[in-house]
Amino acid sequence: MSFDYKPFFKTLIDKEVTREQIKKDLQLSPATMAKLAKGENISMSVLDKLCEYLDCEIEDIISHVKVSE
């Protein structure tokens, strides 16, 4: 199983928020932003911050993708 952050980047566009703006406002590290771009795991606390900041639901940030065996 895998997770995808495409909804996050779509939400940023929809809400007219830049990656730099969210990084600065939430004090996210460059490593966390890189993990989002690469589809790697991030902590639940970061997901919570993103949802709060963007005033959205978790499915507006991340989606679950089944990986075929």
MIDRENZA-982725 format. One record per residue: residue number from 1; residue in one letter; chain; x, y, z of N, C-alpha, C in turn. Coordinates in nm, 2 decimals. Example, Ala and Ser with C-alpha at 12.3 -4.5 7.8 and 13.67 -1.06 7.14 Angstrom:
2
n, res, chain, n_X, n_Y, n_Z, ca_X, ca_Y, ca_Z, c_X, c_Y, c_Z
1, a, A, 1.32, -0.57, 0.78, 1.23, -0.45, 0.78, 1.32, -0.33, 0.78
2, s, A, 1.28, -0.22, 0.71, 1.37, -0.11, 0.71, 1.29, 0.00, 0.79
This chain:
69
n, res, chain, n_X, n_Y, n_Z, ca_X, ca_Y, ca_Z, c_X, c_Y, c_Z
1, m, A, 0.08, -0.12, 0.00, 0.00, 0.00, 0.00, 0.09, 0.12, 0.00
2, s, A, 0.04, 0.23, -0.06, 0.11, 0.35, -0.07, 0.02, 0.47, -0.06
3, f, A, 0.08, 0.58, -0.03, 0.00, 0.71, -0.02, 0.05, 0.81, -0.12
4, d, A, -0.04, 0.89, -0.16, -0.02, 0.99, -0.27, -0.06, 1.13, -0.22
5, y, A, 0.03, 1.23, -0.24, 0.00, 1.36, -0.20, -0.05, 1.45, -0.31
6, k, A, -0.09, 1.40, -0.42, -0.14, 1.48, -0.53, -0.26, 1.57, -0.49
7, p, A, -0.35, 1.52, -0.40, -0.46, 1.61, -0.35, -0.40, 1.73, -0.28
8, f, A, -0.29, 1.72, -0.21, -0.23, 1.83, -0.14, -0.19, 1.94, -0.24
9, f, A, -0.12, 1.90, -0.34, -0.08, 2.00, -0.44, -0.20, 2.06, -0.52
10, k, A, -0.30, 1.99, -0.54, -0.42, 2.04, -0.60, -0.49, 2.14, -0.50
11, t, A, -0.49, 2.11, -0.37, -0.55, 2.19, -0.27, -0.48, 2.33, -0.27
12, l, A, -0.34, 2.32, -0.27, -0.26, 2.44, -0.27, -0.30, 2.53, -0.39
13, i, A, -0.32, 2.47, -0.51, -0.36, 2.55, -0.62, -0.50, 2.61, -0.60
14, d, A, -0.59, 2.53, -0.56, -0.73, 2.57, -0.54, -0.74, 2.69, -0.44
15, k, A, -0.66, 2.68, -0.34, -0.66, 2.78, -0.23, -0.56, 2.89, -0.25
16, e, A, -0.49, 2.89, -0.37, -0.39, 2.99, -0.40, -0.28, 3.01, -0.30
17, v, A, -0.23, 2.90, -0.25, -0.12, 2.90, -0.15, 0.00, 2.84, -0.22
18, t, A, 0.12, 2.90, -0.20, 0.24, 2.85, -0.26, 0.31, 2.76, -0.16
19, r, A, 0.39, 2.67, -0.22, 0.47, 2.58, -0.13, 0.56, 2.66, -0.04
20, e, A, 0.62, 2.77, -0.09, 0.71, 2.85, 0.00, 0.63, 2.91, 0.11
21, q, A, 0.51, 2.96, 0.08, 0.42, 3.02, 0.18, 0.39, 2.92, 0.29
22, i, A, 0.34, 2.80, 0.26, 0.31, 2.70, 0.36, 0.43, 2.66, 0.44
23, k, A, 0.54, 2.64, 0.37, 0.66, 2.61, 0.44, 0.70, 2.71, 0.54
24, k, A, 0.69, 2.84, 0.51, 0.73, 2.95, 0.60, 0.63, 2.96, 0.71
25, d, A, 0.50, 2.96, 0.68, 0.39, 2.98, 0.78, 0.38, 2.87, 0.88
26, l, A, 0.41, 2.74, 0.84, 0.40, 2.63, 0.93, 0.54, 2.58, 0.98
27, q, A, 0.64, 2.65, 0.93, 0.78, 2.62, 0.97, 0.81, 2.48, 0.94
28, l, A, 0.77, 2.43, 0.82, 0.81, 2.30, 0.78, 0.95, 2.29, 0.72
29, s, A, 1.02, 2.19, 0.75, 1.15, 2.17, 0.71, 1.16, 2.14, 0.56
30, p, A, 1.27, 2.18, 0.49, 1.29, 2.14, 0.35, 1.27, 1.99, 0.33
31, a, A, 1.31, 1.91, 0.43, 1.30, 1.76, 0.43, 1.16, 1.72, 0.42
32, t, A, 1.07, 1.78, 0.50, 0.93, 1.75, 0.50, 0.87, 1.79, 0.36
33, m, A, 0.90, 1.90, 0.31, 0.85, 1.94, 0.18, 0.90, 1.84, 0.07
34, a, A, 1.02, 1.80, 0.08, 1.08, 1.70, -0.02, 1.00, 1.57, 0.00
35, k, A, 0.97, 1.53, 0.12, 0.89, 1.40, 0.14, 0.76, 1.41, 0.07
36, l, A, 0.69, 1.53, 0.08, 0.56, 1.55, 0.02, 0.58, 1.53, -0.13
37, a, A, 0.68, 1.60, -0.19, 0.70, 1.59, -0.33, 0.73, 1.45, -0.38
38, k, A, 0.80, 1.37, -0.30, 0.84, 1.24, -0.34, 0.74, 1.13, -0.30
39, g, A, 0.63, 1.17, -0.23, 0.53, 1.08, -0.19, 0.58, 0.99, -0.07
40, e, A, 0.67, 1.03, 0.01, 0.72, 0.96, 0.12, 0.63, 0.99, 0.25
41, n, A, 0.65, 0.91, 0.35, 0.57, 0.92, 0.47, 0.61, 1.05, 0.55
42, i, A, 0.50, 1.12, 0.60, 0.52, 1.23, 0.69, 0.44, 1.20, 0.81
43, s, A, 0.46, 1.28, 0.92, 0.40, 1.25, 1.04, 0.25, 1.29, 1.05
44, m, A, 0.18, 1.23, 1.13, 0.04, 1.27, 1.15, 0.03, 1.42, 1.20
45, s, A, 0.12, 1.46, 1.28, 0.12, 1.60, 1.33, 0.13, 1.70, 1.21
46, v, A, 0.21, 1.67, 1.11, 0.23, 1.75, 1.00, 0.10, 1.75, 0.92
47, l, A, 0.04, 1.63, 0.90, -0.09, 1.63, 0.83, -0.20, 1.71, 0.90
48, d, A, -0.19, 1.70, 1.03, -0.29, 1.78, 1.11, -0.27, 1.93, 1.09
49, k, A, -0.14, 1.98, 1.09, -0.11, 2.12, 1.07, -0.15, 2.16, 0.93
50, l, A, -0.13, 2.08, 0.83, -0.17, 2.11, 0.69, -0.32, 2.13, 0.68
51, c, A, -0.40, 2.03, 0.74, -0.54, 2.04, 0.74, -0.59, 2.17, 0.81
52, e, A, -0.54, 2.20, 0.92, -0.58, 2.32, 1.00, -0.55, 2.44, 0.91
53, y, A, -0.43, 2.45, 0.86, -0.39, 2.57, 0.79, -0.47, 2.59, 0.66
54, l, A, -0.50, 2.48, 0.59, -0.57, 2.49, 0.46, -0.72, 2.48, 0.48
55, d, A, -0.76, 2.46, 0.61, -0.91, 2.45, 0.64, -0.97, 2.34, 0.55
56, c, A, -0.91, 2.22, 0.56, -0.96, 2.11, 0.47, -0.96, 1.98, 0.54
57, e, A, -1.01, 1.88, 0.48, -1.01, 1.74, 0.53, -0.89, 1.67, 0.49
58, i, A, -0.86, 1.56, 0.56, -0.74, 1.48, 0.53, -0.74, 1.43, 0.38
59, e, A, -0.86, 1.40, 0.33, -0.86, 1.35, 0.19, -0.82, 1.46, 0.09
60, d, A, -0.82, 1.58, 0.13, -0.77, 1.70, 0.05, -0.62, 1.71, 0.05
61, i, A, -0.56, 1.63, 0.13, -0.41, 1.63, 0.15, -0.35, 1.50, 0.09
62, i, A, -0.41, 1.38, 0.13, -0.35, 1.26, 0.10, -0.45, 1.16, 0.05
63, s, A, -0.41, 1.07, -0.04, -0.50, 0.96, -0.08, -0.42, 0.83, -0.07
64, h, A, -0.50, 0.72, -0.05, -0.44, 0.59, -0.04, -0.45, 0.52, -0.18
65, v, A, -0.33, 0.46, -0.22, -0.32, 0.40, -0.35, -0.28, 0.25, -0.33
66, k, A, -0.37, 0.16, -0.38, -0.33, 0.02, -0.37, -0.22, -0.02, -0.47
67, v, A, -0.13, -0.09, -0.42, -0.02, -0.14, -0.51, -0.05, -0.28, -0.54
68, s, A, -0.06, -0.32, -0.66, -0.08, -0.46, -0.70, 0.04, -0.54, -0.67
69, e, A, 0.01, -0.67, -0.63, 0.12, -0.76, -0.59, 0.18, -0.83, -0.70
